[in-house]
Structure formats: C-alpha cells, structure tokens
C-alpha cells in the first residue's frame, strides 16, 4: 500500500487525526465508537468532534479495509485488519519525523514572537521541499510575510523584499517562494503598508520603506500571527506526544 504524501494525507484535520487514533485504539483490543470518542477528546483537548463523526470515520476505515466490525448486543465493535496494522505502522514511522520537522519551524516562529522558553537551535538546513506546501496550509503565509516585512521596516531605513525571505530562512529554516514575496509586496504597497521605489531606471531592485499605516498595522498582524502559531504549536505538541508514545511502545 502506497502511503499518500504528507501534505495530501495529514492536513491536521480532525478526520486525519481520528483515522490515526482509531487505528491506534483498535490495534490492541476491539473497541466501540463511543469509547474511541471519549478517549479522543481526552487525548486531544480542544479538538471539537461529535460522536457521529467518530462513528463515520470508522465506517470509512472499514470500507477501505483497515477495520472490520461485528455486532455485540446491538452495538458495533471494531477490530483492526492486517492492512490496518500496516497502515498504522506506516503512519508512525513516516509521520513522526515529518511532524517533527514542521514543529521545529513553528517553534522557531513562536520563540521569535514571544522569546518564551529555551531558544531553538538555528536552522542547519531548509525545510524539506515536500513539506513547504503543507506548512503553508497551517499558517497564513501572508501574515508571516507582512509581519516580517513590517518588523524589518521599523529597524531599517530601507530594505529589499529578498532580505525578508533571507531573514525568514535564517530564523525559521523556511520562507515562501520569491514569486509570492514579490506578489505580496505589490499588495502591501497598494494598501500603503510599505512605500516602494525603483533603485534606478533598470527597475531591477525595489527599495522599500516603512509607513505610518504599516507601523500601526504591525500590532494587528502580529497578534493574528501569534494566535495561529500558538494554536498550531499546541496541537503539534499533542500529536507528537501521541506518535512518540506509540513508536516507543512498538
């Protein structure tokens, strides 16, 4: 069985997490949906999910051949199949490392925004290309870039957008594409968050400067970004703890 790519398969959605959790729970004993529901909300506090949705995910796993069911006292009880066991091991072996890489980038962002806790190690290499599109799904890339650009505009009389990307690589081990950076800076100039002008008539380098509008907006975008980073970081903490525990148990 070919396991889907990271960005296509995991997604940090409740459905993806539930599928993994179902396989974990039934890997040791046959289990009722109600028991999985109760254990899930205890393991992942803050993840809102209804009992009906938990049961629906089980039915889908059964249709895919990962679970099998029997009826006990008019209630369905699920067990794992051989294919489901393999699927579980694939998740544990593959996704723990990948979650860890993404979590490292998020932790660096968190420290940069708050300076709380121990400072993470500086990046020794960039985030793997396979995970870049996925990380973009977790965060508002626009907020990250706007925050970094506006922060730089406070500390420098002028700068280039390429320097924003370089700084993100140095601090986080990740930055969006150059095309996205230049697309966004055009938008920031149009909304007067930045002021830009060409360095010379060749129009190859755009010099950027801060504005009063941008300075006022910085606090808003910083708070929005921090809330999202903290939310993603908290969920990563639980999923990594869960996956690491399962790897240690195998």
N, C-alpha and C positions, 0 to 999 in steps of 0.2 A: 504494500500500500504506500503510495507516494504521499508524503505529508505536505500540505499546502505551504506556500511561502508565508513568512512571518506576518507581513503586512496584510495579506489576504485572509489569514486564518484567525489570528488572535484578536486584534482590534480592541481589546479592553472592554468589549461589550459584555453585558450581563449574560447573554446567551453563550458566548465563548467560555466564560468563566464557569457557568453552570455545567456545560458539557464536560469540561475537565473535572469538575467537582463530582459529578455523577460517576464518572469512571473510577475516580479515586475511592468513593464511598463503597461502591458495589464490588470493588476488587477484593475485598476481604469477606463480605457477607451479603447475601441477598437483602435488599432494602426496600422499604415502602417510600413513595414520593414524599409523604408528609414528614418522614424522618430526615430525608435529604433537605427538604425545605427548612426545617428548624435548624439543622446543623449549618447550613449555608449562611443564614442570616447571623448566626453566632460567630462564624469564622470570618466573614467579611462585613463587619458593622458599617452601616451607612449605605450599603448597596441595596436599594429598594427592589424587591421582587415579590410577586404574588405566587401563591401556591399553584394556581392554574398554569402559570408559565413554567414552573419547575416540572410539572407533570407533562407539559407539551414538549419540553426539551427531551425528556426521557423517551417519549414516543418517537421523536425524530431519530434519536440514537438507536432505538430498536429497529426502525425502518432502514437504517444504514448498516445494520448487522453488528453493532457494537454492544448492544444489550439484548437480553431475552427476558420474557416475562411469564409468570404463572399467576393464577388467581388463588388467593388464600383467604377464606372467609369473606368472599365477595370483594376483596381488595387486591389490586395488582401489586405484585412484588417483583422487583427487577434483579437480574444477575448479569454479570459481565460475560461476554463471549471471548473466544480466543482472539478474534480480531479487535475486540475492545481492549483487551490486555495489551496487545501490541501498540494500539493507538495511545494508550496511557503512557507506556514507556517512551514512545516517540515524543510525546509532549514533554515529559520530564527531562529527557536527555537533550532535546533540542531547545526548548523554550526557556529553560532556566538561564542558560548562557545569554540568550538574546534579551530577555527581560533585564538581565543584569547590566548589559551594555547600555540599554536605553535609560535605566535607572541612574546610571553613572552620570549621564548628560543632565538629567533632571536634577540630580543632587548638586551638580556644579551651578546650575541656574539658581537653585534655592539658596545656596550659600552666597552667591553674588548679590542676590536681592536682600538677604537678611543678615548675613555674617553670623548666623547662629550655628553652633556646633563646631566640629572639627573641620578645618578647611580640606576639601578633597584634593587629591593629587592632581597636578596639572596634566592635561591630555598628552599622552605619548604618541597617539595616532588618532586619526579622524574616525568618527562613527562609520561603521560598515555601510557601504552604499545601499545594500538591501534594506537597511533599517531607516534610511533617511525619509522615504515617503511615509513610512509608518509613524515616525516621530512627528511629522507634520500633521498627522491626524489627531495627535494627543493635545497639541498646543495650538494657539493662534499664532502662526508664524508672523503674521502682520504685527501683532502686539510685541513679539520679541524684537523684531527689527526696529519698529518705531521706538520702543523703549531704548534700545542700544544706541540708535542714531541721535535721539534727543538728549540722552545722557552725555554722549560724546560732544554734542553741540554746547553743553554747559562748560565743558572743560577745555575746549579748544576754540580759538578764534575762527578757524575754518578746518574743513576736513573733506575727504573723498568718501564716497559710498563704499569703495573697495576696502577702505580701512575699517569700516563697520564689520564687514564679513571676516576680515583678518582677525579682528578682536574677538569675534564670536568663536572662531576656530581655536584661538589661543586659550580662551577662557573655558569653553564648553566642549571642544572637540567636535563641533557641528556648526554649520551655517547653511542657509538656503543657497540656491543657485545664484550666480551673478545676474542672470536674467531677471529673477524675481526681485533682487535687490534694486536694480535699476527701474524696474516697473513700479515698485513701491515708492522710491524716492520721487518719481514723477508725480505720483498722487500726493505725497507729502508737500511738495512744492505748490501744487494746485490748491491745497487746503491751508496753505501758509504756515504749516508746521516747520518748514525749513525754507530758507532762501537760497537759490542756486544761480550760478552764473558760469559761463564757459571761461576756462583759463586763458584761451587765446582763440584766434579765428579758425583754427583747425577743428575746434569743437570735439576734442577727444577726451578731455578731462573736465568734469563738472565740479566746481568748488562750492561747498555747502557751508551755510552758516545758520546759527540758531535764530529764532524769532521770539517775540513776546508770546505769541499764540502757542508756539511749541513749548515754551517754558511752562506755561500754565497747564497745558495738556499732559505734561510729563507725569504728574502725580496720578492722574486718572488712569493712564495706560499702565503705570507701574503697579497700581493696586489690582487692576484687572489681571495682569500677568501673574502677580504673586498668588492670587486666589486660585488660578488654574494650576500653577506649578505645585502648590500645596496639595490640591485635590489629587492630582496625578501621582505625586510623590507618596501620599498616604496609601493609595490603592496599590501602588507598586510594592510598598512595604509588606502588605498583607499577601499579595500573590507570590512574592519571592520567599517569604517565610513559609508559605504553604508548599511551594515547589521544593524548596531546600529540605524541608522536613521529609517530604516523600522520597527525595533522592537518597537521603541518609538512611531511610528505612529499607530501601531495596538492596 
